[in-house]
Amino acid sequence: MLRVVTANLNGIRSATVKGFLSWLHKQDADVVCVQELKAQIPDLTEEMITPRLFRGHFHCAEKKGYSGVGIYTRKTPDRIIVGIGDKEFDAEGRCLQMDFGLLSIISLYLPSGSSSEERQAAKFRFMDLFLPHMERLRQSGREVIICGDWNIAHQAIDLKNWKSNQKNSGFLPEERAWMTRLFNEQGWVDTYRRLHPDATDACYTWWSNRGQAWAKNVGWRLDYQIATPGIGALARRTAVYKDERFSDHAPLTVDYEHPF
């Protein structure tokens, strides 16, 4: 069995103080993808880099206190690929890939467009770059799991207030159509939806810090594990952990019937 966790930490130092690594040690995970590190390597403690049985690898943003992704693994990867080969977005620490035999696991932090029109334009630029990248991965002959904060709620059942958010970043028609292309045209598998096709409130992985979004479970499903069909069909169990809060996102765990 292969257990993969993905979690947007909204700051690795903050999440560590709130108990994320202590929780992680109890999960029997094989690979853990993290996003939004908001730190550079010199900022990380030894516990953050090598927590017990794990070894961490990171792709930090050049800008301090911003973005960044990482992968913790118990097994030494055969290859590590940093970035997607684009100067603008590689400087932001958006993508990190690890290869284990014929399996690739990727930690992805797709840009948010909610702060300004300029950032929404950047989000669309990234999506335009990443769509053909996804197709190349799909055609590579490898099994691939892409874990991360995609900053898009795909369907109306993926967020509480879908009607009032149709003109907001994260639920724009263009963003949703882009994800539909990944699933319907390229053939990627949304592992959570494969196992829970009708889940609503239980599927949310992000809650705004405004109002009482967490208390009222006014959430969005922004965190996904999207897989190639072979390993996607082997997803057996998935869970969103909400008993503790390490971030404004909740960790998403998927178990695959796949050797590791």
N, C-alpha and C positions, 0 to 999 in steps of 0.2 A: 504494500500500500504506500502511496505517495501522498503526503499531507503538505499542502501549500497554503500559506497565509499571506494576505495582502492587507496593508494598513497605511493610510495617510496619517502621519504622526503630528502634523501641524507643529513641527519643531521637535527634533529627536531629544533635545535636552529637556524640554518641558514634559514630553511623554515619558521619559525615563523617571523623572521626579514623581510622576503620577502613577508609576508602577508598571509600565508597559513591559520592560524586560523581565521583571519578576513574573508577570503573567505568562510571558512567552516561554519561560523555562518549563512551565507545566503543560504545554500544548502538544508535546511529542511531534512537533513539526519537522519536516525535512528541509524545506526552503521557505524563507520569509522575505517577502518583497515589501519595502517601505518607500514612502514618498514624502515630499515636503520636509526634507531634513532641516532646512533653515540653518545650516552650519557648514563649516569647512573642516577638513581633516584635523587641523590643530585644535579645533574646539571639542573634539570627541575624546571621551575618556577611554581607558582600556576596556572597561565593561561595555561601552557602546560599540567598540570595534570587534571585540572577541568575547561575546557573552557566553561563558561556559563552553558548551559543545559546538557553538557556531563560530564561523569566521565571516566577518562582514566585509563587503566590497562596496565602494561608494562612487557615485558620479555627482560631485557637488557643483553647484552653480558658481560662476565667477563672482557674482554679486553677493556680498555678505548678507547672511540672514534671509536667504531667498531660495526657494525651490529645492532641487536636489533629490536624487533617488539612491536606493541601496538595495542590496540583496544579502541576506544571511543564509548560509548553507552549512550543513554538517559535512557534506562531501566536497572534495576539491574539484572545481570545474575543469573541463578540458580546454575551454576557451572562454575569454571574457571580451565582449564587444562593448565599447563605451560610445554612446551617442548614436546618431543616425546619419552622420556625415554632412550635417548642415551647420554652418558656423553660428548662425543666430541662435538656434535652439540648443545646440550642444553646449553653448556658453551658459545656458540656463539649467543644465543638469536634468534633462527630461527622460532619458532612456538608458537602461543598462541591461545587457543580455548576457546570460551564462549558458554555455552548452555543456551537457552531460551526455556523452554518447550521441544518440540520435534525438535527444530531447533538448529543447531550448526553453528557458524560462526568462521572462523579461519583466522588469519593473518599469512602469510607465507613469509619468505625470503629465497628462495632457493639459495645456494651458487653460486657465480660467479667463473668461471674457467679461466677467461681471463688473470689474472696476472701472472700465472706460471703453469707448469706441475703439481706441488704439489697441487695447488688449484683445478685444473681440476680433479685430482684424488680424492680429497675431495668431489668435486661436485658429482662425480660418486658414491662415498660411500653413500652420502646422498640420492641420487636417489634410490639406492638399498634398503635402509632402508625405504624410504618413500612410495615406490610402494606398499608393503604389508600393510603399515599403511593406505593408501588410500583405499585398498580393505576392510580392517576392518571397516573403516568409511562407506563405500558404503553398507556393509552388516549389519550395526548396526540397521537399521530400522528408523534412524533419517534422517531428511532433513539437508543437509550440504552445505554450501557455503564456498569455500576456496579462499580467496582473497590474492593477493600479487604479488610480483616480482618473477616470475618463472625463470628468466634469460635464457629462451629458446624461440626462435621464431619458432613456430611449422611448418609453411608452407612457401613456396616461397612468397606468397602474404603478409606475415607478416613482411617483411623487404624490404628496397629499393634495396640494392645491394646483392641479394641472391646468384648470381652466384659466386661472388668473396669471399663470406663468408662461403662456404661449408666446409672449413677446419678450421674454427674459432669457438672458444667456443661460445655457444649460438645458433649455427646453425649446429652443428655436426650431422651426420646421427644417431648416437647412442642416442643423446638427443631428436631428433625429433621422433625417433621410440618409445622412452619411453613415450612421450606425446600421441602418437597414441595409445599406449596400454591403457592409462587412458581412452581415449574416446571410442575406438572400443572394447576393451576387458572388461574393468570394467564398462563402460556405463556412465561415467561422461559427463556433458554437458558444452561445452565452450559457455557461455551465449552471449558473443559478437558475435561470429561466427554464433550462432543460429539466431540472429537478423540481422546480416550484413554478410551474407556468402561470398560476393564477394568484400568487402571493401579492398582497398589497402592503399593509402596514408593517409586516414582518421583514420586508425586503429592504427597508431604508438603511442607508449607511452614512448619511450626513444630515446634520441638523444645524440650522442657523443659530448663531449666538444671540440673535435678536429675539425680543419677546420671550415667549415660553415654548419655543419650538421643540426642545428636548422633552420637557414635561408633558407636552400635548402630543408628542410624536408626529409633529408636522415636519416630515423628513423627505429626503430625496434618495434614490438609489444612484449613486455616482461611482461606486467602486465595483469593479467586475473582474472576474477571471474568464477571459475569452480564449478559446482553445481551438486548435485544428480538430477536424472531425474524429480522427482516430482516438486521441486521448480525451477529447470532449465526451465521447460516448462512454468512457470509463469513469466519469465522475459519479460517485456513489452517494456522497453526503456533502451538504454545505450548510454553514451556519454563520449568522451574524452575531458577534459577541457584544452584548449591551449591559452586562451586569456591572461593569466598571467603565469609567470614561477616561481615556488617555488623551483624547483629542476631540475635535468637533466631528470626526469620522469614527466609525466602528470597524474593527477588524473583520475581514471576511475569510473564512476557512473553507477549503474544498479538499475532500479526500478522493483520490483517483486510484482505481485498481490497476496500478502500474508499478513495476519494479523500479527501485531507485538505489 
